Amino acid sequence: MRVAWINGWSLEEGSLRALATKRFPNDEHVVIASIPGWDRVLENVEGIEVLIGYSLGAFLLMSRPDLCGGAKRTILLAPFEDLRSESERGGRVRRGQLSYLLKWLDRDAVAAVVDFRKRSGISELMSEAFNFSVDQLKWGIEVLMTEMITPGAIESFECYLGLEDALLDAAYFDNAYPSINIVEGAGHDLEGLLERGLTEL
């Protein structure tokens, strides 16, 4: 079975593919980065049976539901409709934090990403030789600063959210959208969501 993944912000394909292959070894995994042009890349992948968006990748998929129709199943991991805490829609990140991160990316992209991952509880280490340009990284943060998904859109998808997510208020989502699967013992990190939440494809 061919599974397409839209990855989280700043995360490269190797780590996700390794996790996915370990968890679902009998499937073929195609990983797409959350950078400008992600939608065109997805459109050119044939034979997708399962489509999975993680974090920013989940947000991007919700922004383009027309791209989900070809898959038999669409799954969102650590999804959100608006990450900004000021919007009071379950996000825990202040707009000022995102603005600061944008400026930090210009000064030292590796340090900025490492700090973001630590605060988010993401276990993947940042390599000095990462493949993304600063402009590609900034694009993702600008999307989070300026865009939002229509309230309630999240209910159209199969969703998994960690109870201990540092970026998202699980209690808010549990109350607002009871159909979401709240995963005990997991945070924002993909590995925990795969081990304890998404048990089968």
Backbone torsions as a table, in degrees:
resi	resn	phi	psi	omega
1	MET	NA	137.4	179.5
2	ARG	-94.3	124.9	-178.6
3	VAL	-117.6	126.8	177.3
4	ALA	-106.3	131.8	-178.9
5	TRP	-115.4	131.3	169.3
6	ILE	-100.9	114.9	-167.8
7	ASN	-78.0	169.9	176.5
8	GLY	-79.7	171.7	-177.0
9	TRP	-61.5	132.1	174.9
10	SER	70.1	2.3	-175.9
11	LEU	-93.6	131.5	-177.9
12	GLU	-91.0	165.2	-167.8
13	GLU	-71.0	-28.8	-173.0
14	GLY	-58.6	-48.5	-177.6
15	SER	-65.9	-42.0	179.3
16	LEU	-64.8	-44.0	-179.6
17	ARG	-61.8	-39.0	178.7
18	ALA	-63.8	-44.2	178.2
19	LEU	-63.8	-45.7	-178.1
20	ALA	-64.8	-41.6	-179.8
21	THR	-66.7	-37.8	177.0
22	LYS	-65.2	-40.9	-176.8
23	ARG	-78.1	-38.6	-177.1
24	PHE	-130.4	73.8	-171.2
25	PRO	-68.7	-17.2	-176.2
26	ASN	-91.5	2.0	-177.3
27	ASP	-111.6	157.4	175.2
28	GLU	-94.6	128.4	-173.9
29	HIS	-114.5	122.5	176.4
30	VAL	-109.2	123.0	-175.5
31	VAL	-110.9	129.3	-178.7
32	ILE	-118.9	130.1	-178.4
33	ALA	-76.5	149.6	176.6
34	SER	-85.1	74.5	179.7
35	ILE	-136.1	166.3	179.1
36	PRO	-52.1	134.0	-178.7
37	GLY	94.2	0.3	-179.5
38	TRP	-56.3	-36.9	-177.1
39	ASP	-67.5	-38.3	177.9
40	ARG	-67.2	-37.8	176.9
41	VAL	-62.1	-46.2	-179.7
42	LEU	-60.8	-41.6	-178.8
43	GLU	-61.5	-25.2	-177.5
44	ASN	-92.7	-0.4	176.9
45	VAL	-89.8	121.4	-176.7
46	GLU	-94.9	153.6	171.3
47	GLY	70.8	28.6	179.5
48	ILE	-74.2	124.5	176.7
49	GLU	-100.4	-34.4	177.6
50	VAL	-128.6	132.1	-179.9
51	LEU	-118.8	126.1	-175.9
52	ILE	-126.7	129.7	174.2
53	GLY	-113.5	134.3	179.9
54	TYR	-118.0	123.0	175.6
55	SER	57.6	-116.8	177.7
56	LEU	-57.1	-35.0	177.1
57	GLY	-60.7	-37.0	176.5
58	ALA	-66.7	-42.1	178.0
59	PHE	-60.0	-44.0	-179.3
60	LEU	-65.0	-40.2	178.3
61	LEU	-63.8	-39.8	177.7
62	MET	-65.4	-28.1	178.7
63	SER	-76.3	-15.9	-179.9
64	ARG	-133.5	65.0	-178.9
65	PRO	-61.1	-20.7	178.3
66	ASP	-63.8	-20.4	-179.9
67	LEU	-85.0	-6.9	-175.3
68	CYS	-93.5	-11.9	-171.5
69	GLY	-66.0	-26.2	-177.2
70	GLY	-76.7	-20.0	-178.3
71	ALA	-86.6	148.1	177.3
72	LYS	-73.5	-24.6	-175.6
73	ARG	-148.8	131.9	175.9
74	THR	-120.0	128.6	-174.6
75	ILE	-125.2	136.2	176.6
76	LEU	-115.5	129.1	177.9
77	LEU	-111.8	129.5	-175.7
78	ALA	53.2	53.8	-176.6
79	PRO	-84.0	158.0	174.9
80	PHE	-157.0	152.3	177.7
81	GLU	-97.6	-18.2	177.4
82	ASP	-164.0	117.1	-175.0
83	LEU	-78.6	-19.5	-172.6
84	ARG	-74.2	128.3	-178.5
85	SER	-63.8	-29.0	-179.5
86	GLU	-62.7	-23.5	-179.2
87	SER	-78.9	-14.7	179.2
88	GLU	55.3	45.0	178.0
89	ARG	-124.4	31.0	173.9
90	GLY	98.9	-10.9	176.5
91	GLY	-79.9	147.2	-177.4
92	ARG	-113.3	8.5	-175.7
93	VAL	-104.9	123.6	179.5
94	ARG	-73.6	147.7	179.1
95	ARG	-59.4	-35.4	178.3
96	GLY	-62.6	-33.1	176.9
97	GLN	-66.5	-39.8	178.1
98	LEU	-67.0	-39.6	178.3
99	SER	-62.5	-42.5	178.3
100	TYR	-63.9	-40.9	179.7
101	LEU	-61.8	-38.4	177.0
102	LEU	-57.7	-46.7	-179.3
103	LYS	-67.2	-37.9	-179.7
104	TRP	-64.9	-36.5	179.1
105	LEU	-58.7	-35.8	177.5
106	ASP	-67.1	-35.4	-177.0
107	ARG	-80.7	-45.7	-174.9
108	ASP	-159.3	90.0	-173.5
109	ALA	-62.4	-40.9	-178.2
110	VAL	-63.0	-47.3	-179.5
111	ALA	-62.5	-39.2	-179.7
112	ALA	-63.8	-43.3	-179.1
113	VAL	-70.3	-42.2	178.3
114	VAL	-58.3	-44.6	179.5
115	ASP	-63.2	-42.9	179.1
116	PHE	-60.8	-43.1	-178.2
117	ARG	-66.6	-39.4	178.4
118	LYS	-63.1	-45.8	-179.6
119	ARG	-66.1	-29.1	-178.1
120	SER	-85.1	-15.5	-176.3
121	GLY	81.6	23.4	178.4
122	ILE	-88.6	128.5	-170.9
123	SER	-83.6	-19.4	-175.1
124	GLU	-64.5	132.3	179.2
125	LEU	-81.2	149.6	179.9
126	MET	-94.7	127.3	178.7
127	SER	-89.9	147.0	174.6
128	GLU	-64.4	-23.0	-176.4
129	ALA	-103.4	44.3	-179.1
130	PHE	-73.2	157.6	-170.4
131	ASN	-90.9	-11.2	-175.1
132	PHE	-85.4	144.0	172.3
133	SER	-80.8	162.1	177.3
134	VAL	-60.6	-38.9	179.7
135	ASP	-63.5	-38.0	177.2
136	GLN	-65.1	-41.0	178.5
137	LEU	-66.6	-42.4	179.5
138	LYS	-64.1	-34.5	179.1
139	TRP	-57.4	-45.3	-179.4
140	GLY	-62.1	-40.5	179.2
141	ILE	-69.3	-37.9	178.0
142	GLU	-64.1	-36.7	174.8
143	VAL	-60.1	-45.9	-178.8
144	LEU	-66.6	-30.0	-179.0
145	MET	-77.7	-28.2	-167.7
146	THR	-118.5	-16.1	-173.1
147	GLU	-115.0	157.1	176.4
148	MET	-147.3	159.9	178.4
149	ILE	-102.0	145.9	178.6
150	THR	-54.2	129.7	179.5
151	PRO	-53.9	133.9	178.9
152	GLY	93.6	-12.3	-178.8
153	ALA	-61.4	-30.1	-177.0
154	ILE	-61.7	-25.2	-177.5
155	GLU	-72.3	-11.7	179.0
156	SER	-80.9	-2.2	-173.8
157	PHE	-124.6	161.7	171.3
158	GLU	-84.7	118.2	-169.9
159	CYS	-126.4	146.6	176.4
160	TYR	-132.3	129.0	-176.5
161	LEU	-136.0	130.9	-178.9
162	GLY	-70.7	136.0	178.8
163	LEU	-61.4	-30.5	-175.8
164	GLU	-105.2	27.5	-178.9
165	ASP	-64.7	125.2	-178.3
166	ALA	-76.3	-19.8	-176.7
167	LEU	-99.7	-18.4	-173.3
168	LEU	-131.1	142.0	-179.5
169	ASP	-87.7	98.6	-176.0
170	ALA	-60.0	-35.2	-179.9
171	ALA	-63.5	-39.5	177.7
172	TYR	-60.2	-49.4	-177.8
173	PHE	-66.0	-37.7	179.4
174	ASP	-62.3	-38.6	179.5
175	ASN	-77.3	-42.1	-175.7
176	ALA	-76.9	-36.0	-175.1
177	TYR	-134.1	81.7	-175.9
178	PRO	-59.3	-17.8	-178.9
179	SER	-74.4	-15.0	179.7
180	ILE	-68.5	138.2	175.7
181	ASN	-86.1	111.9	177.0
182	ILE	-88.0	123.5	-172.1
183	VAL	-100.5	110.7	178.4
184	GLU	-69.1	141.9	178.2
185	GLY	80.1	5.8	-179.9
186	ALA	-121.1	150.7	175.0
187	GLY	-115.6	-136.8	179.9
188	HIS	-85.8	-14.7	-176.3
189	ASP	-67.4	136.2	-175.9
190	LEU	-64.0	-37.9	-175.8
191	GLU	-58.5	-44.4	179.3
192	GLY	-65.3	-38.3	179.3
193	LEU	-65.6	-35.3	179.0
194	LEU	-75.5	-39.2	-177.4
195	GLU	-71.5	-37.5	-171.7
196	ARG	-111.1	-15.1	-175.7
197	GLY	-110.8	-63.4	-177.1
198	LEU	-86.1	92.4	-171.7
199	THR	-86.1	-20.6	180.0
200	GLU	-155.4	159.2	177.3
201	LEU	-115.1	NA	NA
